[in-house]
Amino acid sequence: MSNVDPNRRPSNAGRYAFLLILGLVLGVIATVMAMRALNERKDHFPDALMHVQQWQMGQLKAAMDANRCNATDILPRLQALRVTANDLDAAFPDLRDDTRFTTASAAMRAATDKAIANPPLTCEGVGATLQSIDEACKACHQDFRG
């Protein structure tokens, strides 16, 4: 004879554990989907503009480090920086009325205009131009970057 009680019901702990794990998995999936949907609604233009400008500055520095400071190497990068500087005010519409921002964006355009009008012909000149443009960037980032 067996010692098993015929009136004893099987435990539901396994079912509860399965439902708990299933609920957690579905909750994680729903959270990821919601976060991705919210991220898609975000305007990526300001971040993209800053990445492009940073990349162009990096290319200028790399050209300087490689001792490739000809106008043909430098001028296209400076022109690209100037073109993207035109979009600064449009990229940050919430800051359009802030005089600190408009002053900083105008300084960025002025620095690139000056560099294009008198392109640096030596690597030392490229370094000075990079410093001038970088100072214009830092002036804005100090006030507005989180």
SEGU-904869 format. One record per residue (C-alpha): residue number from 1; x, y, z. Coordinates in steps of 0.1 Angstrom, whole numbers, plus 2048, in hexadecimal, padded with zeros to 3 digits. Last residue first. Layout:
N
(pt NUM; (X; Y; Z));
...
//
This chain:
146
(pt 146; (8E9; AB0; 733));
(pt 145; (8F7; AC6; 718));
(pt 144; (8E8; AE9; 717));
(pt 143; (8FF; B02; 727));
(pt 142; (920; AF2; 726));
(pt 141; (918; AE1; 705));
(pt 140; (912; B03; 6F4));
(pt 139; (933; B12; 6FD));
(pt 138; (944; AF1; 6F7));
(pt 137; (93A; AF1; 6D3));
(pt 136; (947; B14; 6CC));
(pt 135; (967; B0A; 6DE));
(pt 134; (96A; AEB; 6C8));
(pt 133; (967; B01; 6A9));
(pt 132; (984; B17; 6B4));
(pt 131; (998; AF9; 6C0));
(pt 130; (993; AE8; 69F));
(pt 129; (99E; B07; 68C));
(pt 128; (9BD; B0A; 6A1));
(pt 127; (9C6; AE5; 69B));
(pt 126; (9BF; AEA; 676));
(pt 125; (9D7; B07; 676));
(pt 124; (9F1; AF3; 687));
(pt 123; (9EB; AD8; 66D));
(pt 122; (9F3; AF1; 652));
(pt 121; (9DE; B01; 637));
(pt 120; (9C0; B0C; 64C));
(pt 119; (9A3; B17; 637));
(pt 118; (99D; B3D; 638));
(pt 117; (979; B42; 62E));
(pt 116; (970; B1E; 638));
(pt 115; (97F; B22; 65B));
(pt 114; (96F; B44; 660));
(pt 113; (94D; B35; 655));
(pt 112; (952; B17; 66D));
(pt 111; (959; B2E; 68A));
(pt 110; (93C; B45; 681));
(pt 109; (924; B28; 67E));
(pt 108; (92E; B1B; 6A0));
(pt 107; (92C; B3E; 6AF));
(pt 106; (909; B42; 6A1));
(pt 105; (8FF; B21; 6B2));
(pt 104; (90D; B2D; 6D3));
(pt 103; (8FC; B4F; 6D1));
(pt 102; (8DB; B3E; 6C8));
(pt 101; (8DF; B27; 6E5));
(pt 100; (8E7; B41; 6FF));
(pt 99; (8CB; B57; 6F1));
(pt 98; (8B1; B3C; 6F7));
(pt 97; (894; B41; 6DF));
(pt 96; (89E; B24; 6C8));
(pt 95; (8A5; B0D; 6E6));
(pt 94; (885; AF8; 6E3));
(pt 93; (88B; AF6; 6BD));
(pt 92; (8AB; AE3; 6C1));
(pt 91; (8B3; AD3; 69F));
(pt 90; (8A6; AF1; 68C));
(pt 89; (8BE; B09; 69E));
(pt 88; (8DB; AF1; 698));
(pt 87; (8D3; AEB; 674));
(pt 86; (8EA; B05; 664));
(pt 85; (906; AF6; 679));
(pt 84; (902; AD6; 665));
(pt 83; (90C; AE9; 645));
(pt 82; (929; AF9; 656));
(pt 81; (936; AD9; 664));
(pt 80; (934; AC9; 641));
(pt 79; (946; AE7; 633));
(pt 78; (962; AE3; 64C));
(pt 77; (965; ABE; 644));
(pt 76; (966; AC5; 61F));
(pt 75; (981; AE0; 625));
(pt 74; (999; ACA; 638));
(pt 73; (9A6; AAF; 620));
(pt 72; (9A6; AC4; 601));
(pt 71; (9B4; AE2; 615));
(pt 70; (9D2; ACC; 61D));
(pt 69; (9D6; AC2; 642));
(pt 68; (9DE; A9D; 63E));
(pt 67; (9F7; A9A; 65A));
(pt 66; (9E7; A7A; 667));
(pt 65; (9DF; A8B; 688));
(pt 64; (9D0; AA9; 675));
(pt 63; (9BB; A92; 65F));
(pt 62; (9AF; A7F; 67E));
(pt 61; (9A6; AA0; 68F));
(pt 60; (992; AAB; 671));
(pt 59; (981; A88; 670));
(pt 58; (978; A8B; 695));
(pt 57; (969; AAD; 68F));
(pt 56; (954; A9E; 673));
(pt 55; (949; A82; 68A));
(pt 54; (93F; A9A; 6A6));
(pt 53; (92B; AAE; 68D));
(pt 52; (919; A8F; 680));
(pt 51; (913; A83; 6A4));
(pt 50; (905; AA5; 6AE));
(pt 49; (8ED; AA5; 690));
(pt 48; (8E2; A82; 698));
(pt 47; (8DA; A8A; 6BC));
(pt 46; (8C6; AA9; 6B1));
(pt 45; (8B4; A96; 695));
(pt 44; (8A9; A78; 6AA));
(pt 43; (886; A86; 6B3));
(pt 42; (876; A6D; 6CB));
(pt 41; (857; A5A; 6C0));
(pt 40; (86C; A3C; 6B8));
(pt 39; (879; A3C; 6DC));
(pt 38; (856; A3A; 6E9));
(pt 37; (84F; A1B; 6D4));
(pt 36; (86F; A0B; 6DE));
(pt 35; (867; A11; 703));
(pt 34; (844; A02; 6FF));
(pt 33; (852; 9E3; 6ED));
(pt 32; (86C; 9DE; 707));
(pt 31; (852; 9E1; 723));
(pt 30; (83B; 9C9; 712));
(pt 29; (856; 9AF; 70E));
(pt 28; (861; 9B3; 732));
(pt 27; (83D; 9AF; 73E));
(pt 26; (838; 990; 728));
(pt 25; (857; 980; 738));
(pt 24; (84C; 989; 75B));
(pt 23; (829; 97D; 756));
(pt 22; (836; 95C; 747));
(pt 21; (84D; 957; 765));
(pt 20; (830; 95E; 77E));
(pt 19; (819; 947; 76A));
(pt 18; (833; 92B; 76B));
(pt 17; (839; 930; 790));
(pt 16; (814; 92F; 797));
(pt 15; (80F; 90F; 783));
(pt 14; (82C; 8FE; 795));
(pt 13; (81F; 909; 7B7));
(pt 12; (7FC; 8FA; 7B0));
(pt 11; (802; 8DC; 7C7));
(pt 10; (7F0; 8BB; 7BF));
(pt 9; (7D2; 8B4; 7D5));
(pt 8; (7D3; 89C; 7F3));
(pt 7; (7B3; 887; 7F8));
(pt 6; (7C4; 867; 7EC));
(pt 5; (7DF; 86B; 806));
(pt 4; (7FE; 859; 7FA));
(pt 3; (80C; 83F; 812));
(pt 2; (80A; 823; 7F9));
(pt 1; (800; 800; 800));
//
